[in-house]
């Protein structure tokens, strides 16, 4: 919306609106109390800290059976999405659509089709299979659909 609003409002007004929305998020989170946790002992050296903060979590992650798939999933879907967005922008520009029109088309219909498609396909798929299988199938279908 920040790229679309300047066609209706001056940039200073758009930036003030963005700042007000961000401030609203900050104000709503300030009164929230965090969970009470006991303080962990601080590491005695930089080497201990590195082992505890980097090496141990990474080793636990790699020990998980599906760690390669977990790393691959976001890359495969985001790459397909970027390719599709760049191709869609080129097609819309070739049709003579201005960038604000491009935003209107992609954000309105794109968001609506994503939500409706997720509900139409995701809910039945999730009800029939486990969450991992559903996400794996969704990633493959998204990559195929976007290319």
C-alpha positions in Angstrom: 0.0 0.0 0.0 2.9 2.3 0.6 3.7 2.3 -3.1 0.1 2.8 -4.1 -0.9 5.6 -1.7 1.4 8.2 -3.2 -0.8 8.2 -6.3 -3.6 9.6 -4.0 -1.7 11.4 -1.3 1.6 13.3 -1.1 4.7 11.4 0.1 4.9 13.2 3.5 1.3 12.1 4.3 2.1 8.5 3.3 5.2 8.4 5.5 3.3 9.9 8.4 0.6 7.2 7.9 3.2 4.5 7.9 4.8 5.9 11.0 1.4 6.1 12.8 0.7 2.5 12.0 4.1 1.4 13.2 3.7 3.5 16.4 0.3 1.8 16.9 2.0 -1.6 16.8 4.6 -0.4 19.4 2.0 1.1 21.7 -0.1 -2.1 21.7 2.9 -4.3 22.6 4.4 -2.1 25.4 1.8 -3.0 28.1 2.1 -6.7 27.3 4.1 -8.5 30.0 6.5 -11.1 28.9 6.7 -14.6 30.3 8.6 -15.0 33.6 11.6 -17.1 33.0 14.6 -17.7 35.2 17.9 -16.2 33.9 20.2 -18.7 32.4 23.8 -18.7 33.7 25.9 -16.5 31.5 28.8 -18.2 29.7 32.2 -17.7 31.2 34.0 -17.1 27.9 33.4 -16.2 24.3 34.2 -19.8 23.3 31.5 -21.1 25.7 29.0 -18.6 24.4 29.8 -19.6 20.8 29.3 -23.3 21.6 26.0 -22.7 23.4 24.5 -20.1 21.1 25.7 -21.4 17.7 27.2 -24.9 17.7 24.7 -26.7 19.9 21.5 -25.4 18.2 23.0 -26.1 14.8 23.9 -29.6 15.8 20.4 -30.2 17.2 18.9 -29.0 13.9 21.2 -31.2 11.8 20.3 -34.2 14.0 16.7 -33.8 13.0 15.7 -36.3 10.3 14.1 -33.8 7.9 16.5 -30.9 8.1 17.4 -30.8 4.4 13.7 -30.5 3.4 13.2 -27.8 6.0 16.0 -25.7 4.5 14.9 -26.5 0.9 11.2 -25.6 1.3 11.4 -21.8 1.7 14.0 -21.5 -1.1 11.9 -23.4 -3.6 8.7 -21.6 -3.0 10.2 -18.1 -2.7 12.3 -18.6 -5.9 9.2 -19.6 -7.8 7.3 -16.7 -6.4 10.0 -14.2 -7.5 10.1 -15.6 -11.0 6.3 -15.4 -11.3 6.2 -11.8 -10.0 8.8 -10.6 -12.4 7.1 -12.3 -15.3 3.7 -10.9 -14.3 5.1 -7.4 -14.0 6.6 -7.6 -17.5 3.3 -8.8 -19.0 1.4 -6.1 -17.3 3.8 -3.5 -18.5 3.6 -4.8 -22.0 -0.1 -4.4 -21.8 0.4 -0.7 -21.0 -0.5 -0.9 -17.3 1.1 1.7 -15.1 2.9 0.6 -11.9 0.0 1.7 -9.7 -2.3 -0.3 -11.9 0.1 -3.2 -11.6 0.0 -2.9 -7.8 -3.8 -2.8 -7.9 -4.0 -5.9 -10.0 -1.4 -8.0 -8.3 -2.3 -7.0 -4.7 -6.0 -7.2 -5.1 -6.4 -10.3 -7.2 -3.2 -11.9 -6.0 -4.1 -11.7 -2.3 -7.7 -12.8 -3.0 -6.6 -15.8 -5.1 -4.0 -16.8 -2.5 -6.6 -16.8 0.3 -9.3 -18.5 -1.7 -6.9 -21.1 -3.2 -5.4 -21.8 0.2 -8.9 -22.4 1.7 -10.2 -24.4 -1.3 -7.1 -26.6 -1.6 -5.4 -26.4 1.7 -8.2 -27.3 4.0 -9.2 -30.5 2.3 -5.6 -31.5 1.8 -4.8 -30.9 5.5 -7.9 -32.8 6.6 -6.8 -35.8 4.5 -3.0 -35.9 5.3 -0.5 -35.0 7.9 0.8 -31.4 8.1 4.3 -32.3 6.7 2.8 -34.0 3.6 0.3 -31.1 3.1 3.1 -28.5 3.2 5.3 -30.6 0.9 2.5 -31.0 -1.6 1.6 -27.3 -1.3 5.3 -26.3 -2.0 5.5 -28.4 -5.1 2.1 -27.2 -6.4 3.1 -23.6 -5.8 6.4 -24.0 -7.6 4.7 -25.7 -10.5 1.9 -23.2 -10.6 4.2 -20.2 -10.5 6.6 -21.3 -13.3 
